[in-house]
Amino acid sequence: MDGNDIKMTGKCPVMHGSNTASGTSVMDWWPNALNLDILHQHDTKTNPMGEAFDYREALKDLDVEALKADLRALITTSQDWWPADWGSYVGMFARVAWHAAGSYRLADGRGGGGTGNQRFAPLNSWPDNVNTDKGRRLLWPIKKKYGNKISWADLMILSGTIAYEVAGLKTFGFAFGREDIWHPEKDIYWGAEKEWLAPSDGRYDDVSKPETMENPLAAVQMGLIYVNPEGVNGKSDPLATAAQMRETFARMAMNDEETVALTAGGHTIGKCHGNGDPADLSPDPEAAGPEYQGIGWMNTKGRGIGRDTVVSGIEGAWTSNPTQWDMGYFDMLFGHEWELRKSPAGATQWMPVEIDEADMPADVEDPAIRTLPIMTDADMALRLDPTYNAICQKFIADPAYFSETFARAWFKLTHRDMGPKARYVGPDVPQEDLIWQDPIPAGPTGYDVAALKAAIAGSGLTMQDMVATAWDSARTYRGSDMRGGANGARIRLAPQKDWAANEPERLARVLSVLEPLAATHGASVADTIVLAGNLAVEQAAEAAGVPLELPFAPGRGDATDEMTDAPSFDALEPLADGFRNFLKTDYVVSPEEMMLDRAQLMGLTARDMVVLTGGLRMMGANHGGTAHGVFTDRPGALSQDFFVTLTDMAYSWVPVGDGLYEIRDRATGAAKFTATRADLVFGSNSILRGYAELYAQDDTGAKFVADFADAWTRVMMADRFDLKA
Ligand code: HEM
């Protein structure tokens, strides 16, 4: 038997000892189970770099100018194994970067080019990402040369930015700092479809109303970055496509002007590929046999490279000079009448009714041959939608403005998911503060922290007031795009001050106490809110007989309304916060799933989830104060009683409506405490119950207090990029 001829010799059909189970998983058997795995992704065990590796440190040794020079040379040197169109890879790398960055969505901050996820499934094999695998292989010699000093994520985004520079655009800047992940993300919901490019209808209430697309999705079909280039569900209708573009781009925080600039500027370089039969392509990278070495979509019959490449199935370039940054896209779009035709691959595309040979783009291999330009339905949308058209006219009248608008929008597209500017690294970081970066001014550090803390202690605020305000201020943080958090004290500003989950009246009252104290002591309000929360936790620990001193680092700043893109903060509103029992009865999913999602976004572990929920309840931070979810005869003490009660068979747990449960004494039937559904998950879920038992069995409460303090401090510090920079 040779190595290529693997046969099973035993009689038992199960390959004993050969493999761990890859068949039906727990989640398949119990689809409603909580998938706690999403909290434990990108663990140190799966990261080959080890805990000691610090990408920001490694970047300090990167020779940025040499890297950029190497990229320029790469982009202009055609490789025989994958020849460059017209001898230039500008289109290839602009698309690689755009498709990496373009999966970002504002609703949950997930997706985007910040992690290098295009290397892994499903994105590496999305139908829309055909041949981005070639782009990464073209980049490999550079990745190999610079090693760990440059991440794949940074390299992919930089390659697109340098592509635009090579084409002749003055770009707006570039920041390094995207750290790679090493296996696929488990938390990103890309849609419920089980089939690539399934019709759009499943993700809309009404596909003719783009705003009814399911949240947090931002693409019209499974496996696409945004809209279908052939029209809604593949049926050409530029005005319907325009409406879908508007919605999908808005879901990644782009307005109409940015959308037009990006699409027009995107298609100023490069081309569509559809000169062949898609049926001749090998499987996508994830499905390909080992002999393909991670490369997918290879032509198995003909040549399949150069002019015979098939990607989208649409065939042709948009402009006369597709390797140059110029106004050629508008010249072409508005200089001709267009009609629908079919590409050689059978895709629907717009082609000019008539065109002079001099305006026709050259063949990618032979400059003597002229080819017909094309427009996708999305390009025609820019001409036919009145609002988009007006923006095009503005750009046509002012080419410098077009270049500037594109350069800024490209920078936003490729940096939006990196979070605040404090996370940017490198010599080309633009000085200007941009509102979508959620700027925060540096805050004071020299004030007397102990004096401020003493003043807060004497202010009359209750433990609940202090802990709830600090929690509400910090809990907006999401690690997906590093937005939100306590820094900036945006809880004082619209829209956060008015969110129901923040209990606006109580919040206003607490702020009216804390703000003057901050001013008197020369501290920021952001620091003062966190310090008050810390004080409450320390008081509660003291009451439990486990004294505690939490670390505190001053220096948070206070943002202003002018620094705040208020509408974009709507996406951060907690609709349910199981930690603090924000109760709503119209959940789309269960409250515990909402809590899990928030925990993942906040970067918490399952243990953090357990201790934070228990601790916040003990301090009465839940809405309704001590009315429900306290579970203890000693409220206000940071004790393990929550878990003791939950794991005690002396009680029964009886649903009483409105998402609440009575905890009744089994012997007498008397109701003792009230709990929410989210509370009960800590006793009912087999994993979370394990943690709950761990705390319940420790009579001293010391482990619980220590673990709570650790989790609390990480939550309060999660957004301190000023310290981590
Ligand atoms: C409305 C949204 C968009 C649609 C429907 C769309 C559609 C397409 C299609 C069908 C292709 C051809 C792929 C192939 O067959 O090789 C393509 C290529 C390309 N797109 Fe877009 N696109 C959109 C927006 C953008 C944006 C926002 C950018 C960049 C900012 C961009 C940059 C590019 C580039 C550079 C190429 C050329 C790739 C190459 O030369 O290999 N596109 N696009």
Boltz pocket constraint, residues with backbone or C-beta under 6 A from the ligand:
constraints:
  - pocket:
      binder: B
      contacts: [[A, 90], [A, 91], [A, 92], [A, 94], [A, 95], [A, 98], [A, 226], [A, 227], [A, 228], [A, 229], [A, 245], [A, 259], [A, 262], [A, 263], [A, 265], [A, 266], [A, 267], [A, 269], [A, 270], [A, 271], [A, 272], [A, 273], [A, 274], [A, 310], [A, 311], [A, 312], [A, 313], [A, 314], [A, 376], [A, 378]]
      max_distance: 6.0
